[in-house]
Amino acid sequence: MLEFIPMLVAFILLWIVLAKFGWPMFNGMLEKRENSIREALKKSEEAQIESERVLAEYKKQLADAKAQSAEIVSQARAAGEAVKADITAKAQAEAADMIAKAKGAIEAEKKAAIAELQTSVADTSVAVAARLIGDDLSADEHRKIIERYVAEAGSFNAN
């Protein structure tokens, strides 16, 4: 028991010293640690909110970019179709123009050939008639008769 009292006195003194100096330091460290954890949690929540906001913004930008690319592709297709239609229309117009010119040239050649044929037939007929009939009719009279005949015959066959 003699040892108990000095140990009790030392324990009480140690407890008083710790309660007076140690506990406030320990309590301050606990509060400081609690505050630092609280701040870290707050910053973590703020960072998470910010990252969600940035993610939503990136998703919106991606959707906008996709919409713009779809619009550009659509416009390019429309422009391609317009160019194709324009080229086709021009080609058809040129073909129709070429056909019309060819028909006109054929018709002009046909008329020239008919006129040349009529003249040739008239000259040949005048020469034949002059040999058969003689010189009773003049060459101009023969030509007028033949031309009238060819004109009448040509009007029946020209159609």
Secondary structure, 3 states (H helix, E strand, C coil): CCCHHHHHHHHHHHHHHHHHHHHHHHHHHHHHHHHHHHHHHHHHHHHHHHHHHHHHHHHHHHHHHHHHHHHHHHHHHHHHHHHHHHHHHHHHHHHHHHHHHHHHHHHHHHHHHHHHHHHHHHHHHHHHHHHHHCCCCCHHHHHHHHHHHHHHHHHHHCC
